[in-house]
Amino acid sequence: MSVETAVALAALLAVGILFYGIYRVMAGDIDVESRLDQYASRRPRGGREGATGEAGPSAIANSLEKRVQGSDWATGLQAQLSKANIKMTVGEFLIFQVVAVFVGVVVGAIAGGVILALVFAVVGFFVPKFYVKRAMSKRQQMFQNQLGDTITMMANSLRSGYSLLQSMELVSREAPNPTADEFQRVVREVGLGFSAEQALANLVTRIQSEDLDLMVTAINVQSEVGGNLAQILETIGMTIRERVRIKGEVKVLTAQGTMSGYVISFLPVGIALAIYMINRPYIEGVLSGKWLVIPICAGLMIVSGYFTMMKMIEIEV
């Protein structure tokens, strides 16, 4: 057995032990509770069996959720999951992230040894976060594209005699997703005792759209000083539709530059991984000794070039 294979197996074993340790720590609370139930008569037998039967992934996720609850990063992560409409708790997401790292280590160790295992472990760590951010961005973009028609629907319903809450209920029934889901949540919050102003403010927090903020501000101002809300919303809707059209044209014109940035940035990394799998001693020589400065400088230049190109094609509308 070579040294690289031994180190890869050791890394794989370490990750496996880490995952098992997390399982034992998170399941420890349930084990203690089940042992105490043997001497306590406060709970029926059926409830005790239900408690012991929960020792699994869901129980680990719930215990992990309690341990991280209240921290700033856990609150931010939960907000991101909510914005992306991912039905997953923070504990479940962390378990999924650990599994992704474990799978990355296994695949990397099988494919090419220690270095590739570390690379795949890092990729496995960031893939779930990238997926959440991608889903959140996609959902916000879809909502933004539908916002002009949504405002027009609300304006027409107000003209026909509907109240503001009734017009939002109409949007929650007739509009496509994700607009329907978000307005259903607004209507539900109003039904639970929130004011319409607070429910719409929560909507702006979830979507983070300047155009939506403009609509909500117009509704709040109209509720205080009065005016023709239908006419105001119709004007805002026309402005938003025109802005969406211009953004679409800009995106088409800058698509080539965006793709060029992706290719120029990730092609060297892909070629390096391919060479490592084909001729491992060559890459190991570059990554050791005085030659290590070359890949470090190359990585810094790739990162700076990527952000420079993205900044060049960024156009505010």
Sine and cosine of phi, psi and omega as CSV:
sin_phi,cos_phi,sin_psi,cos_psi,sin_omega,cos_omega
0.00,0.00,0.77,-0.64,-0.01,-1.00
-0.97,0.24,0.25,-0.97,-0.01,-1.00
-0.91,0.42,-0.65,0.76,-0.01,-1.00
-0.88,0.47,-0.69,0.73,0.00,-1.00
-0.90,0.43,-0.65,0.76,0.00,-1.00
-0.90,0.44,-0.68,0.74,0.01,-1.00
-0.92,0.39,-0.63,0.78,0.03,-1.00
-0.89,0.45,-0.69,0.73,0.04,-1.00
-0.91,0.42,-0.60,0.80,0.04,-1.00
-0.91,0.42,-0.66,0.75,0.05,-1.00
-0.90,0.43,-0.65,0.76,0.04,-1.00
-0.89,0.46,-0.68,0.73,0.02,-1.00
-0.90,0.43,-0.62,0.79,0.00,-1.00
-0.90,0.43,-0.68,0.74,0.03,-1.00
-0.91,0.42,-0.64,0.77,0.04,-1.00
-0.89,0.46,-0.67,0.74,0.04,-1.00
-0.90,0.43,-0.63,0.77,0.04,-1.00
-0.88,0.48,-0.71,0.70,0.00,-1.00
-0.90,0.44,-0.67,0.75,0.02,-1.00
-0.91,0.40,-0.61,0.79,0.04,-1.00
-0.90,0.45,-0.65,0.76,0.06,-1.00
-0.88,0.48,-0.66,0.75,0.02,-1.00
-0.88,0.48,-0.70,0.71,-0.05,-1.00
-0.93,0.37,-0.64,0.77,0.00,-1.00
-0.91,0.41,-0.69,0.72,-0.04,-1.00
-0.95,0.30,-0.52,0.85,0.02,-1.00
-0.99,0.11,-0.13,0.99,-0.04,-1.00
-0.89,0.45,-0.63,0.77,0.01,-1.00
-0.87,0.49,-0.63,0.77,-0.02,-1.00
-0.94,0.34,-0.62,0.78,0.02,-1.00
-0.89,0.46,-0.69,0.73,0.02,-1.00
-0.89,0.46,-0.68,0.73,-0.02,-1.00
-0.90,0.44,-0.65,0.76,0.00,-1.00
-0.92,0.39,-0.58,0.82,0.03,-1.00
-0.94,0.35,-0.62,0.78,0.04,-1.00
-0.92,0.40,-0.52,0.86,0.00,-1.00
-0.90,0.44,-0.39,0.92,0.00,-1.00
-0.92,0.40,-0.42,0.91,-0.05,-1.00
-0.94,-0.34,-0.07,1.00,-0.01,-1.00
-0.97,-0.25,0.64,-0.77,-0.02,-1.00
-0.96,-0.29,0.19,0.98,-0.05,-1.00
-0.97,0.24,-0.42,0.91,-0.06,-1.00
-0.95,-0.31,0.56,-0.83,0.10,-1.00
-0.95,0.31,0.29,-0.96,-0.05,-1.00
-0.89,0.46,-0.61,0.79,-0.02,-1.00
-0.89,0.45,-0.62,0.79,0.03,-1.00
-0.92,0.39,-0.56,0.83,0.02,-1.00
-0.92,0.39,-0.64,0.77,0.03,-1.00
-0.91,0.41,-0.60,0.80,0.03,-1.00
-0.91,0.42,-0.57,0.82,-0.01,-1.00
-0.93,0.36,-0.68,0.73,0.00,-1.00
-0.95,0.31,-0.45,0.89,-0.01,-1.00
-0.96,0.26,-0.18,0.98,-0.02,-1.00
-1.00,0.07,-0.03,1.00,-0.04,-1.00
-0.94,0.33,1.00,-0.04,-0.04,-1.00
-0.24,-0.97,-0.30,-0.96,-0.01,-1.00
-0.85,0.53,-0.65,0.76,-0.01,-1.00
-0.92,0.40,-0.61,0.79,0.03,-1.00
-0.92,0.39,-0.65,0.76,0.04,-1.00
-0.89,0.46,-0.69,0.73,0.00,-1.00
-0.89,0.46,-0.67,0.74,0.00,-1.00
-0.91,0.42,-0.68,0.73,0.02,-1.00
-0.91,0.41,-0.66,0.75,0.04,-1.00
-0.91,0.42,-0.58,0.81,0.04,-1.00
-0.88,0.48,-0.67,0.74,0.00,-1.00
-0.92,0.40,-0.57,0.82,-0.05,-1.00
-0.95,0.32,-0.57,0.82,-0.05,-1.00
-0.99,-0.14,-0.06,1.00,-0.07,-1.00
-0.90,0.44,0.71,-0.71,0.02,-1.00
0.99,-0.17,-0.33,0.94,0.02,-1.00
-0.96,0.27,0.44,-0.90,-0.07,-1.00
-0.90,0.43,-0.69,0.73,-0.05,-1.00
-0.93,0.36,-0.54,0.84,0.05,-1.00
-0.93,0.37,-0.63,0.77,0.05,-1.00
-0.90,0.44,-0.67,0.74,0.04,-1.00
-0.91,0.42,-0.64,0.77,0.02,-1.00
-0.91,0.41,-0.66,0.75,0.03,-1.00
-0.90,0.44,-0.60,0.80,0.05,-1.00
-0.91,0.42,-0.64,0.77,0.04,-1.00
-0.91,0.42,-0.66,0.75,0.04,-1.00
-0.89,0.46,-0.62,0.78,0.03,-1.00
-0.92,0.38,-0.66,0.75,0.02,-1.00
-0.91,0.42,-0.55,0.83,0.02,-1.00
-0.99,0.12,-0.07,1.00,-0.02,-1.00
0.86,0.51,0.63,0.78,0.06,-1.00
-0.99,-0.12,0.89,-0.46,-0.05,-1.00
-0.98,0.20,0.97,0.25,-0.07,-1.00
-0.48,-0.88,0.67,-0.74,0.07,-1.00
-0.99,0.13,0.16,-0.99,0.03,-1.00
-0.90,0.44,-0.65,0.76,0.03,-1.00
-0.89,0.47,-0.69,0.73,0.03,-1.00
-0.90,0.43,-0.61,0.79,0.02,-1.00
-0.91,0.41,-0.66,0.75,0.01,-1.00
-0.90,0.43,-0.63,0.77,0.06,-1.00
-0.89,0.45,-0.68,0.73,0.03,-1.00
-0.88,0.48,-0.60,0.80,0.01,-1.00
-0.93,0.38,-0.65,0.76,0.04,-1.00
-0.90,0.44,-0.67,0.75,0.03,-1.00
-0.89,0.45,-0.64,0.77,0.02,-1.00
-0.90,0.45,-0.65,0.76,0.06,-1.00
-0.90,0.43,-0.68,0.74,0.00,-1.00
-0.88,0.47,-0.71,0.71,0.03,-1.00
-0.89,0.45,-0.64,0.77,0.03,-1.00
-0.88,0.47,-0.66,0.75,0.03,-1.00
-0.90,0.43,-0.68,0.73,0.00,-1.00
-0.89,0.46,-0.76,0.65,-0.03,-1.00
-0.89,0.45,-0.69,0.72,0.00,-1.00
-0.90,0.43,-0.64,0.77,0.01,-1.00
-0.91,0.41,-0.62,0.78,0.02,-1.00
-0.95,0.32,-0.61,0.79,-0.11,-0.99
-0.98,0.19,-0.62,0.79,-0.13,-0.99
-0.35,-0.94,0.19,0.98,0.09,-1.00
0.99,-0.16,-0.40,-0.92,-0.20,-0.98
-0.92,0.39,-0.78,0.63,-0.09,-1.00
-0.87,0.49,-0.72,0.69,0.00,-1.00
-0.91,0.40,-0.56,0.83,0.05,-1.00
-0.89,0.45,-0.67,0.75,0.04,-1.00
-0.91,0.41,-0.66,0.75,0.02,-1.00
-0.89,0.46,-0.73,0.69,-0.01,-1.00
-0.93,0.38,-0.51,0.86,0.06,-1.00
-0.91,0.42,-0.68,0.73,0.05,-1.00
-0.90,0.44,-0.67,0.74,0.04,-1.00
-0.88,0.47,-0.69,0.72,0.02,-1.00
-0.89,0.46,-0.51,0.86,0.02,-1.00
-0.94,0.33,-0.62,0.78,-0.10,-0.99
-1.00,-0.03,-0.31,0.95,-0.03,-1.00
-0.87,0.50,-0.73,0.68,0.03,-1.00
-0.86,0.50,-0.65,0.76,0.03,-1.00
-0.90,0.43,-0.66,0.75,0.03,-1.00
-0.89,0.46,-0.64,0.77,0.01,-1.00
-0.89,0.45,-0.67,0.74,0.01,-1.00
-0.90,0.44,-0.72,0.69,0.00,-1.00
-0.90,0.43,-0.61,0.79,0.02,-1.00
-0.91,0.41,-0.70,0.71,0.02,-1.00
-0.91,0.42,-0.63,0.78,0.02,-1.00
-0.90,0.43,-0.71,0.71,0.01,-1.00
-0.90,0.43,-0.66,0.75,0.00,-1.00
-0.91,0.42,-0.66,0.75,0.00,-1.00
-0.91,0.41,-0.68,0.73,0.02,-1.00
-0.90,0.43,-0.60,0.80,0.02,-1.00
-0.92,0.38,-0.66,0.75,0.05,-1.00
-0.89,0.46,-0.67,0.74,0.04,-1.00
-0.89,0.46,-0.67,0.74,0.00,-1.00
-0.89,0.46,-0.66,0.75,0.00,-1.00
-0.92,0.39,-0.47,0.88,-0.01,-1.00
-1.00,-0.02,-0.13,0.99,-0.15,-0.99
-0.91,0.41,-0.62,0.79,0.00,-1.00
-0.87,0.49,-0.74,0.68,0.04,-1.00
-0.92,0.39,-0.55,0.83,0.03,-1.00
-0.90,0.44,-0.71,0.71,0.00,-1.00
-0.91,0.41,-0.62,0.79,0.05,-1.00
-0.89,0.46,-0.66,0.76,0.04,-1.00
-0.88,0.47,-0.67,0.74,0.03,-1.00
-0.91,0.41,-0.66,0.75,0.01,-1.00
-0.89,0.45,-0.69,0.73,0.01,-1.00
-0.91,0.42,-0.63,0.78,0.02,-1.00
-0.93,0.37,-0.58,0.82,0.06,-1.00
-0.91,0.41,-0.61,0.79,0.04,-1.00
-0.90,0.43,-0.54,0.84,-0.03,-1.00
-0.99,0.14,0.02,1.00,0.10,-1.00
0.95,-0.32,0.03,1.00,0.02,-1.00
-0.96,0.29,0.47,-0.88,0.18,-0.98
-0.99,0.15,0.10,-0.99,0.00,-1.00
-0.89,0.45,-0.69,0.73,0.00,-1.00
-0.91,0.41,-0.64,0.77,0.03,-1.00
-0.91,0.41,-0.59,0.80,0.04,-1.00
-0.92,0.39,-0.59,0.81,0.06,-1.00
-0.94,0.35,-0.58,0.81,0.09,-1.00
-0.89,0.45,-0.63,0.78,0.05,-1.00
-0.88,0.47,-0.68,0.73,0.03,-1.00
-0.89,0.47,-0.65,0.76,-0.01,-1.00
-0.91,0.42,-0.40,0.92,0.02,-1.00
-1.00,-0.04,-0.62,0.78,-0.19,-0.98
-0.98,-0.20,-0.43,0.90,-0.07,-1.00
-0.97,0.23,0.43,-0.90,0.08,-1.00
-0.97,0.25,0.25,-0.97,0.08,-1.00
-0.97,0.24,0.52,-0.86,0.12,0.99
-1.00,0.04,0.01,1.00,-0.02,-1.00
-0.87,0.49,-0.69,0.73,-0.01,-1.00
-0.88,0.48,-0.69,0.72,0.00,-1.00
-0.88,0.47,-0.69,0.72,-0.05,-1.00
-0.92,0.38,-0.65,0.76,0.01,-1.00
-0.96,0.26,-0.47,0.88,0.15,-0.99
-0.88,0.48,-0.63,0.78,0.03,-1.00
-0.92,0.38,-0.62,0.78,0.05,-1.00
-0.88,0.47,-0.73,0.68,0.00,-1.00
-0.89,0.45,-0.63,0.78,0.01,-1.00
-0.90,0.43,-0.64,0.76,0.02,-1.00
-0.91,0.41,-0.63,0.78,0.06,-1.00
-0.90,0.44,-0.64,0.77,0.04,-1.00
-0.91,0.42,-0.44,0.90,0.01,-1.00
-1.00,0.06,-0.01,1.00,0.09,-1.00
0.89,-0.45,-0.09,1.00,0.07,-1.00
-0.95,0.32,0.51,-0.86,0.16,-0.99
-0.96,0.27,0.37,-0.93,0.02,-1.00
-0.88,0.48,-0.58,0.81,0.02,-1.00
-0.89,0.45,-0.70,0.71,-0.02,-1.00
-0.94,0.35,-0.63,0.77,0.01,-1.00
-0.90,0.44,-0.65,0.76,0.04,-1.00
-0.94,0.35,-0.56,0.83,0.07,-1.00
-0.90,0.43,-0.62,0.78,0.07,-1.00
-0.90,0.43,-0.59,0.81,0.05,-1.00
-0.89,0.45,-0.68,0.73,0.04,-1.00
-0.89,0.45,-0.61,0.79,0.03,-1.00
-0.90,0.44,-0.63,0.78,-0.02,-1.00
-0.96,0.29,-0.65,0.76,-0.12,-0.99
-1.00,0.01,-0.59,0.80,0.01,-1.00
0.83,0.56,0.87,0.50,0.02,-1.00
-0.85,-0.53,0.75,-0.66,0.03,-1.00
-0.91,0.42,-0.61,0.79,0.01,-1.00
-0.92,0.40,-0.66,0.75,0.06,-1.00
-0.91,0.42,-0.63,0.78,0.05,-1.00
-0.89,0.46,-0.60,0.80,0.07,-1.00
-0.89,0.45,-0.68,0.73,0.02,-1.00
-0.90,0.44,-0.72,0.70,-0.02,-1.00
-0.91,0.42,-0.64,0.77,0.04,-1.00
-0.89,0.46,-0.66,0.75,0.03,-1.00
-0.89,0.46,-0.65,0.76,0.02,-1.00
-0.91,0.42,-0.67,0.74,-0.01,-1.00
-0.92,0.40,-0.66,0.75,0.02,-1.00
-0.91,0.42,-0.67,0.74,0.00,-1.00
-0.90,0.45,-0.59,0.81,0.00,-1.00
-0.93,0.37,-0.39,0.92,-0.01,-1.00
-1.00,-0.05,-0.66,0.75,-0.11,-0.99
-0.94,-0.34,-0.20,0.98,-0.01,-1.00
1.00,0.05,0.02,-1.00,-0.01,-1.00
0.77,-0.64,0.08,-1.00,-0.01,-1.00
-1.00,0.08,0.99,-0.12,-0.06,-1.00
-0.92,0.40,-0.58,0.82,0.00,-1.00
-0.88,0.47,-0.69,0.72,0.01,-1.00
-0.91,0.40,-0.64,0.77,0.02,-1.00
-0.89,0.46,-0.72,0.69,-0.02,-1.00
-0.91,0.41,-0.60,0.80,0.02,-1.00
-0.90,0.44,-0.66,0.75,0.04,-1.00
-0.90,0.44,-0.68,0.73,0.03,-1.00
-0.90,0.44,-0.64,0.76,0.01,-1.00
-0.88,0.47,-0.67,0.74,0.04,-1.00
-0.89,0.45,-0.66,0.75,0.02,-1.00
-0.90,0.44,-0.67,0.74,-0.03,-1.00
-0.92,0.38,-0.66,0.75,0.02,-1.00
-0.88,0.47,-0.65,0.76,0.03,-1.00
-0.92,0.40,-0.63,0.78,0.03,-1.00
-0.92,0.40,-0.64,0.77,0.04,-1.00
-0.89,0.45,-0.63,0.78,0.02,-1.00
-0.90,0.44,-0.69,0.72,0.00,-1.00
-0.91,0.41,-0.65,0.76,0.03,-1.00
-0.88,0.47,-0.61,0.79,0.05,-1.00
-0.90,0.44,-0.67,0.75,0.04,-1.00
-0.91,0.42,-0.66,0.76,0.03,-1.00
-0.90,0.44,-0.64,0.77,0.01,-1.00
-0.89,0.45,-0.63,0.78,0.03,-1.00
-0.91,0.41,-0.67,0.74,-0.04,-1.00
-0.93,0.37,-0.48,0.87,-0.03,-1.00
-0.99,-0.17,0.10,1.00,-0.04,-1.00
-0.90,0.44,-0.63,0.78,-0.01,-1.00
-0.90,0.44,-0.68,0.74,0.04,-1.00
-0.90,0.43,-0.62,0.79,0.04,-1.00
-0.89,0.45,-0.73,0.68,0.00,-1.00
-0.91,0.42,-0.61,0.79,0.05,-1.00
-0.88,0.47,-0.64,0.77,0.04,-1.00
-0.89,0.46,-0.67,0.74,0.03,-1.00
-0.89,0.45,-0.72,0.69,-0.07,-1.00
-0.91,0.42,-0.74,0.67,-0.04,-1.00
-0.89,0.45,-0.54,0.84,-0.06,-1.00
-0.99,0.17,-0.68,0.74,-0.14,-0.99
-0.99,-0.10,-0.28,0.96,0.01,-1.00
-0.90,0.44,-0.71,0.71,0.03,-1.00
-0.87,0.49,-0.61,0.79,0.02,-1.00
-0.91,0.42,-0.68,0.73,0.03,-1.00
-0.90,0.44,-0.65,0.76,0.03,-1.00
-0.91,0.42,-0.64,0.77,0.02,-1.00
-0.89,0.45,-0.66,0.75,0.04,-1.00
-0.91,0.41,-0.63,0.77,0.02,-1.00
-0.90,0.43,-0.69,0.73,0.03,-1.00
-0.90,0.43,-0.60,0.80,0.01,-1.00
-0.89,0.45,-0.62,0.78,0.01,-1.00
-0.96,0.27,-0.48,0.88,-0.02,-1.00
-1.00,0.05,-0.73,0.69,-0.07,-1.00
-0.73,-0.68,0.98,0.19,-0.10,-0.99
-0.88,0.48,-0.68,0.73,-0.01,-1.00
-0.85,0.52,-0.52,0.85,-0.01,-1.00
-0.90,0.44,-0.76,0.65,-0.01,-1.00
-0.93,0.38,-0.62,0.78,0.02,-1.00
-0.89,0.45,-0.56,0.83,0.07,-1.00
-0.92,0.39,-0.61,0.79,0.02,-1.00
-0.93,0.36,-0.54,0.84,-0.06,-1.00
-1.00,0.02,0.23,0.97,-0.02,-1.00
-0.75,-0.66,0.45,-0.89,0.10,-1.00
0.92,0.39,-0.53,-0.85,-0.08,-1.00
-0.94,0.33,-0.30,0.96,-0.01,-1.00
-0.98,0.21,-0.15,0.99,-0.05,-1.00
-0.89,0.45,-0.42,0.91,-0.01,-1.00
-0.91,0.42,-0.44,0.90,-0.03,-1.00
-0.92,0.40,-0.81,0.58,0.02,-1.00
-0.90,0.43,-0.50,0.86,0.03,-1.00
-0.91,0.42,-0.74,0.67,0.03,-1.00
-0.90,0.44,-0.63,0.77,0.02,-1.00
-0.89,0.45,-0.67,0.74,0.02,-1.00
-0.89,0.45,-0.68,0.73,0.03,-1.00
-0.90,0.45,-0.64,0.77,0.02,-1.00
-0.93,0.37,-0.61,0.79,0.03,-1.00
-0.90,0.44,-0.72,0.70,-0.02,-1.00
-0.90,0.44,-0.73,0.69,0.00,-1.00
-0.90,0.43,-0.63,0.78,0.04,-1.00
-0.90,0.43,-0.63,0.78,0.01,-1.00
-0.89,0.45,-0.76,0.64,-0.03,-1.00
-0.93,0.38,-0.54,0.84,0.06,-1.00
-0.90,0.43,-0.69,0.72,0.00,-1.00
-0.92,0.39,-0.64,0.76,0.03,-1.00
-0.90,0.44,-0.57,0.82,0.02,-1.00
-0.94,0.33,-0.55,0.83,-0.02,-1.00
-0.92,0.38,-0.57,0.82,-0.05,-1.00
-1.00,-0.10,0.07,1.00,0.02,-1.00
-0.99,0.14,0.88,-0.47,-0.04,-1.00
-0.82,-0.57,0.84,-0.54,0.02,-1.00
-0.99,0.13,0.73,-0.69,0.02,-1.00
-0.91,-0.42,0.00,0.00,0.00,0.00
